[in-house]
């Protein structure tokens, strides 16, 4: 679709806007929720598609999955500190876990909820 828009005379800047609106929005949707669970193979595939889009001049920005994930997580963490945010009510406590899945910019753990159904 983007190549068809280019053939019809759409400028590179406008194609970059369309790329961001369609492709990047799909990747960024709920990235904080699924970004930490994705495998390295899939991260490499996403990064490869970003590189291909940059080579084909579909976007003027070279995107990187890990950078996007860090930006989204940081923004969510800062927003959750606001009293108006729905996550503000959840108590954050210092992490006591020895297992680290990926580097974080803070030392807080998400609260754990235990259900006793019996």
N, CA and C atoms as a LAMMPS dump frame, in Angstrom:
ITEM: TIMESTEP
0
ITEM: NUMBER OF ATOMS
354
ITEM: BOX BOUNDS ff ff ff
-5.0000000000000000e+02 5.0000000000000000e+02
-5.0000000000000000e+02 5.0000000000000000e+02
-5.0000000000000000e+02 5.0000000000000000e+02
ITEM: ATOMS id mol type element x y z
1 1 1 N 0.814 -1.182 0
2 1 2 C 0 0 0
3 1 3 C 0.867 1.258 0
4 2 1 N 1.927 1.246 0.795
5 2 2 C 2.789 2.427 0.847
6 2 3 C 3.516 2.65 -0.471
7 3 1 N 3.907 1.564 -1.139
8 3 2 C 4.56 1.729 -2.438
9 3 3 C 3.573 2.264 -3.48
10 4 1 N 2.313 1.876 -3.373
11 4 2 C 1.299 2.41 -4.281
12 4 3 C 1.089 3.905 -4.05
13 5 1 N 1.113 4.312 -2.777
14 5 2 C 0.989 5.735 -2.482
15 5 3 C 2.182 6.512 -3.029
16 6 1 N 3.37 5.908 -2.965
17 6 2 C 4.563 6.566 -3.515
18 6 3 C 4.444 6.693 -5.032
19 7 1 N 3.935 5.646 -5.699
20 7 2 C 3.773 5.69 -7.158
21 7 3 C 2.76 6.748 -7.578
22 8 1 N 1.798 7.031 -6.697
23 8 2 C 0.792 8.048 -7.009
24 8 3 C 1.285 9.457 -6.707
25 9 1 N 2.527 9.579 -6.209
26 9 2 C 3.115 10.898 -6.044
27 9 3 C 3.119 11.445 -4.628
28 10 1 N 2.829 10.618 -3.623
29 10 2 C 2.858 11.083 -2.24
30 10 3 C 4.307 11.298 -1.817
31 11 1 N 4.575 12.377 -1.124
32 11 2 C 5.944 12.711 -0.737
33 11 3 C 6.453 11.754 0.337
34 12 1 N 7.789 11.726 0.504
35 12 2 C 8.407 10.84 1.491
36 12 3 C 7.963 11.187 2.905
37 13 1 N 7.788 12.459 3.183
38 13 2 C 7.355 12.878 4.517
39 13 3 C 5.953 12.351 4.818
40 14 1 N 5.068 12.441 3.844
41 14 2 C 3.696 11.946 4.029
42 14 3 C 3.665 10.422 4.146
43 15 1 N 4.523 9.744 3.4
44 15 2 C 4.595 8.289 3.51
45 15 3 C 5.085 7.898 4.897
46 16 1 N 6.022 8.657 5.443
47 16 2 C 6.484 8.406 6.804
48 16 3 C 5.376 8.567 7.828
49 17 1 N 4.519 9.547 7.619
50 17 2 C 3.379 9.749 8.522
51 17 3 C 2.408 8.583 8.423
52 18 1 N 2.141 8.117 7.21
53 18 2 C 1.244 6.975 7.027
54 18 3 C 1.859 5.717 7.637
55 19 1 N 3.169 5.516 7.477
56 19 2 C 3.858 4.363 8.077
57 19 3 C 3.723 4.391 9.597
58 20 1 N 3.971 5.561 10.185
59 20 2 C 3.845 5.681 11.635
60 20 3 C 2.415 5.413 12.094
61 21 1 N 1.458 5.899 11.337
62 21 2 C 0.061 5.734 11.726
63 21 3 C -0.398 4.284 11.62
64 22 1 N 0.102 3.558 10.64
65 22 2 C -0.381 2.193 10.432
66 22 3 C 0.516 1.163 11.129
67 23 1 N 1.777 1.135 10.78
68 23 2 C 2.67 0.083 11.256
69 23 3 C 3.114 0.32 12.693
70 24 1 N 3.611 1.509 12.965
71 24 2 C 4.139 1.776 14.296
72 24 3 C 3.046 1.725 15.358
73 25 1 N 1.848 2.17 15.016
74 25 2 C 0.752 2.11 15.984
75 25 3 C 0.386 0.667 16.321
76 26 1 N 0.509 -0.244 15.355
77 26 2 C 0.25 -1.665 15.625
78 26 3 C 1.278 -2.241 16.599
79 27 1 N 2.539 -1.85 16.438
80 27 2 C 3.589 -2.349 17.318
81 27 3 C 3.445 -1.744 18.712
82 28 1 N 3.114 -0.472 18.784
83 28 2 C 3.046 0.216 20.075
84 28 3 C 1.8 -0.112 20.88
85 29 1 N 0.785 -0.697 20.244
86 29 2 C -0.462 -0.974 20.951
87 29 3 C -0.21 -1.967 22.085
88 30 1 N -0.425 -1.524 23.314
89 30 2 C -0.268 -2.332 24.532
90 30 3 C 1.125 -2.953 24.636
91 31 1 N 2.141 -2.227 24.157
92 31 2 C 3.504 -2.75 24.16
93 31 3 C 4.007 -3.043 25.568
94 32 1 N 3.582 -2.268 26.545
95 32 2 C 4.008 -2.533 27.925
96 32 3 C 3.503 -3.88 28.41
97 33 1 N 2.37 -4.329 27.895
98 33 2 C 1.798 -5.605 28.315
99 33 3 C 2.456 -6.805 27.678
100 34 1 N 2.788 -6.726 26.395
101 34 2 C 3.313 -7.905 25.717
102 34 3 C 4.796 -7.809 25.389
103 35 1 N 5.386 -6.636 25.534
104 35 2 C 6.775 -6.447 25.135
105 35 3 C 7.776 -7.232 25.953
106 36 1 N 7.503 -7.459 27.233
107 36 2 C 8.427 -8.21 28.072
108 36 3 C 8.344 -9.704 27.877
109 37 1 N 7.319 -10.184 27.208
110 37 2 C 7.111 -11.629 27.032
111 37 3 C 7.53 -12.132 25.658
112 38 1 N 8.006 -11.263 24.816
113 38 2 C 8.324 -11.637 23.443
114 38 3 C 9.735 -12.234 23.375
115 39 1 N 9.932 -13.176 22.484
116 39 2 C 11.233 -13.852 22.363
117 39 3 C 12.21 -12.991 21.557
118 40 1 N 13.484 -13.318 21.685
119 40 2 C 14.515 -12.583 20.95
120 40 3 C 14.375 -12.768 19.441
121 41 1 N 13.901 -13.923 19.028
122 41 2 C 13.702 -14.179 17.601
123 41 3 C 12.662 -13.222 17.031
124 42 1 N 11.571 -13.039 17.764
125 42 2 C 10.539 -12.122 17.282
126 42 3 C 10.991 -10.676 17.348
127 43 1 N 11.788 -10.327 18.363
128 43 2 C 12.346 -8.967 18.431
129 43 3 C 13.23 -8.716 17.216
130 44 1 N 14.036 -9.703 16.841
131 44 2 C 14.892 -9.564 15.661
132 44 3 C 14.067 -9.404 14.387
133 45 1 N 12.958 -10.111 14.294
134 45 2 C 12.09 -9.985 13.111
135 45 3 C 11.456 -8.602 13.034
136 46 1 N 11.022 -8.082 14.183
137 46 2 C 10.432 -6.744 14.199
138 46 3 C 11.485 -5.702 13.843
139 47 1 N 12.688 -5.845 14.42
140 47 2 C 13.772 -4.91 14.096
141 47 3 C 14.159 -4.997 12.622
142 48 1 N 14.131 -6.196 12.058
143 48 2 C 14.442 -6.358 10.635
144 48 3 C 13.408 -5.648 9.763
145 49 1 N 12.149 -5.708 10.157
146 49 2 C 11.126 -5.007 9.372
147 49 3 C 11.283 -3.493 9.505
148 50 1 N 11.718 -3.021 10.683
149 50 2 C 12.003 -1.592 10.843
150 50 3 C 13.176 -1.17 9.949
151 51 1 N 14.221 -2.007 9.882
152 51 2 C 15.372 -1.697 9.032
153 51 3 C 14.991 -1.679 7.558
154 52 1 N 14.145 -2.622 7.16
155 52 2 C 13.704 -2.679 5.767
156 52 3 C 12.876 -1.451 5.41
157 53 1 N 12.021 -1.023 6.319
158 53 2 C 11.22 0.171 6.065
159 53 3 C 12.105 1.402 5.95
160 54 1 N 13.155 1.47 6.76
161 54 2 C 14.077 2.599 6.694
162 54 3 C 14.873 2.572 5.386
163 55 1 N 15.318 1.383 4.959
164 55 2 C 16.061 1.25 3.701
165 55 3 C 15.204 1.634 2.502
166 56 1 N 13.937 1.261 2.543
167 56 2 C 13.027 1.568 1.44
168 56 3 C 12.464 2.98 1.528
169 57 1 N 12.928 3.741 2.521
170 57 2 C 12.514 5.132 2.738
171 57 3 C 11.016 5.26 2.976
172 58 1 N 10.468 4.264 3.704
173 58 2 C 9.08 4.363 4.115
174 58 3 C 8.951 5.191 5.39
175 59 1 N 10.064 5.359 6.091
176 59 2 C 10.105 6.185 7.289
177 59 3 C 11.469 6.866 7.345
178 60 1 N 11.506 8.018 7.967
179 60 2 C 12.786 8.727 8.076
180 60 3 C 13.468 8.444 9.405
181 61 1 N 12.865 7.608 10.252
182 61 2 C 13.406 7.279 11.562
183 61 3 C 13.748 5.791 11.619
184 62 1 N 14.945 5.488 12.107
185 62 2 C 15.352 4.092 12.296
186 62 3 C 14.852 3.64 13.669
187 63 1 N 13.773 2.868 13.703
188 63 2 C 13.18 2.418 14.96
189 63 3 C 13.893 1.181 15.471
190 64 1 N 13.881 1.004 16.786
191 64 2 C 14.456 -0.15 17.45
192 64 3 C 13.445 -0.62 18.486
193 65 1 N 13.159 -1.916 18.518
194 65 2 C 12.127 -2.453 19.397
195 65 3 C 12.434 -2.181 20.862
196 66 1 N 13.679 -2.426 21.284
197 66 2 C 14.028 -2.237 22.692
198 66 3 C 13.931 -0.775 23.115
199 67 1 N 14.287 0.135 22.223
200 67 2 C 14.15 1.56 22.542
201 67 3 C 12.681 1.952 22.677
202 68 1 N 11.845 1.443 21.778
203 68 2 C 10.412 1.728 21.863
204 68 3 C 9.82 1.17 23.154
205 69 1 N 10.224 -0.042 23.521
206 69 2 C 9.728 -0.668 24.749
207 69 3 C 10.155 0.134 25.978
208 70 1 N 11.404 0.575 26.005
209 70 2 C 11.89 1.366 27.132
210 70 3 C 11.126 2.679 27.244
211 71 1 N 10.889 3.342 26.104
212 71 2 C 10.158 4.611 26.117
213 71 3 C 8.728 4.433 26.619
214 72 1 N 8.059 3.381 26.152
215 72 2 C 6.672 3.145 26.554
216 72 3 C 6.591 2.775 28.033
217 73 1 N 7.506 1.917 28.499
218 73 2 C 7.514 1.543 29.915
219 73 3 C 7.811 2.739 30.811
220 74 1 N 8.748 3.571 30.402
221 74 2 C 9.083 4.761 31.192
222 74 3 C 7.902 5.721 31.264
223 75 1 N 7.231 5.907 30.141
224 75 2 C 6.075 6.805 30.111
225 75 3 C 4.951 6.272 31.003
226 76 1 N 4.707 4.963 30.954
227 76 2 C 3.672 4.369 31.792
228 76 3 C 4.023 4.5 33.269
229 77 1 N 5.283 4.29 33.619
230 77 2 C 5.695 4.385 35.018
231 77 3 C 5.54 5.81 35.534
232 78 1 N 5.921 6.794 34.727
233 78 2 C 5.778 8.191 35.137
234 78 3 C 4.301 8.556 35.262
235 79 1 N 3.49 8.114 34.312
236 79 2 C 2.053 8.415 34.368
237 79 3 C 1.384 7.743 35.559
238 80 1 N 1.855 6.559 35.941
239 80 2 C 1.219 5.847 37.048
240 80 3 C 1.47 6.528 38.383
241 81 1 N 2.434 7.411 38.452
242 81 2 C 2.687 8.158 39.68
243 81 3 C 1.701 9.314 39.869
244 82 1 N 1.008 9.686 38.823
245 82 2 C 0.014 10.754 38.914
246 82 3 C -1.203 10.259 39.69
247 83 1 N -1.781 11.125 40.519
248 83 2 C -2.946 10.741 41.315
249 83 3 C -4.174 10.472 40.453
250 84 1 N -4.183 10.977 39.236
251 84 2 C -5.328 10.794 38.347
252 84 3 C -5.273 9.489 37.566
253 85 1 N -4.151 8.791 37.599
254 85 2 C -3.995 7.561 36.823
255 85 3 C -4.593 6.374 37.586
256 86 1 N -5.172 5.428 36.843
257 86 2 C -5.82 4.275 37.475
258 86 3 C -4.829 3.354 38.179
259 87 1 N -3.574 3.347 37.784
260 87 2 C -2.57 2.5 38.425
261 87 3 C -1.995 3.126 39.696
262 88 1 N -2.365 4.369 39.978
263 88 2 C -1.813 5.052 41.146
264 88 3 C -2.246 4.375 42.447
265 89 1 N -3.403 3.743 42.46
266 89 2 C -3.916 3.108 43.669
267 89 3 C -3.149 1.84 44.047
268 90 1 N -2.477 1.234 43.077
269 90 2 C -1.733 0.01 43.357
270 90 3 C -0.468 0.354 44.139
271 91 1 N -0.275 -0.289 45.267
272 91 2 C 0.927 0.022 46.052
273 91 3 C 2.169 -0.594 45.42
274 92 1 N 3.186 0.222 45.203
275 92 2 C 4.449 -0.279 44.681
276 92 3 C 5.38 -0.526 45.851
277 93 1 N 6.056 -1.649 45.817
278 93 2 C 7.003 -1.967 46.88
279 93 3 C 8.339 -2.287 46.241
280 94 1 N 9.375 -2.24 47.047
281 94 2 C 10.715 -2.526 46.536
282 94 3 C 10.811 -3.989 46.133
283 95 1 N 11.538 -4.228 45.079
284 95 2 C 11.679 -5.579 44.548
285 95 3 C 12.598 -6.408 45.437
286 96 1 N 12.138 -7.612 45.764
287 96 2 C 12.97 -8.528 46.543
288 96 3 C 13.336 -9.761 45.724
289 97 1 N 12.94 -9.786 44.478
290 97 2 C 13.196 -10.938 43.613
291 97 3 C 14.633 -10.92 43.112
292 98 1 N 15.229 -12.091 43.023
293 98 2 C 16.588 -12.213 42.511
294 98 3 C 16.595 -12.368 40.99
295 99 1 N 15.434 -12.704 40.415
296 99 2 C 15.353 -12.939 38.986
297 99 3 C 15.115 -11.622 38.254
298 100 1 N 15.951 -11.32 37.28
299 100 2 C 15.771 -10.119 36.474
300 100 3 C 15.583 -10.536 35.026
301 101 1 N 14.469 -10.163 34.469
302 101 2 C 14.163 -10.534 33.092
303 101 3 C 14.721 -9.522 32.108
304 102 1 N 14.657 -8.245 32.45
305 102 2 C 15.203 -7.187 31.613
306 102 3 C 15.511 -6.002 32.513
307 103 1 N 16.39 -5.136 32.089
308 103 2 C 16.736 -4.003 32.948
309 103 3 C 15.554 -3.048 33.11
310 104 1 N 15.407 -2.534 34.333
311 104 2 C 14.337 -1.591 34.623
312 104 3 C 14.942 -0.306 35.166
313 105 1 N 14.235 0.776 35.019
314 105 2 C 14.703 2.055 35.512
315 105 3 C 14.261 2.344 36.929
316 106 1 N 13.749 1.337 37.626
317 106 2 C 13.272 1.516 38.992
318 106 3 C 13.458 0.205 39.751
319 107 1 N 13.232 0.247 41.056
320 107 2 C 13.397 -0.961 41.866
321 107 3 C 12.075 -1.408 42.475
322 108 1 N 10.978 -1.153 41.792
323 108 2 C 9.651 -1.482 42.325
324 108 3 C 9.116 -2.748 41.684
325 109 1 N 8.293 -3.449 42.45
326 109 2 C 7.616 -4.658 41.998
327 109 3 C 6.132 -4.362 41.834
328 110 1 N 5.499 -5.011 40.884
329 110 2 C 4.054 -4.912 40.773
330 110 3 C 3.431 -5.737 41.898
331 111 1 N 2.305 -5.306 42.432
332 111 2 C 1.684 -6.075 43.531
333 111 3 C 1.211 -7.437 43.052
334 112 1 N 1.287 -8.411 43.936
335 112 2 C 0.82 -9.755 43.626
336 112 3 C -0.507 -9.973 44.357
337 113 1 N -1.472 -10.498 43.611
338 113 2 C -2.784 -10.767 44.171
339 113 3 C -2.947 -12.278 44.294
340 114 1 N -3.295 -12.739 45.475
341 114 2 C -3.494 -14.163 45.726
342 114 3 C -4.965 -14.401 45.995
343 115 1 N -5.581 -15.269 45.229
344 115 2 C -6.984 -15.583 45.397
345 115 3 C -7.118 -16.908 46.142
346 116 1 N -7.955 -16.931 47.17
347 116 2 C -8.232 -18.16 47.902
348 116 3 C -9.67 -18.54 47.564
349 117 1 N -9.837 -19.434 46.608
350 117 2 C -11.166 -19.761 46.103
351 117 3 C -11.871 -20.825 46.908
352 118 1 N -11.213 -21.453 47.833
353 118 2 C -11.855 -22.517 48.626
354 118 3 C -12.211 -22.022 49.987
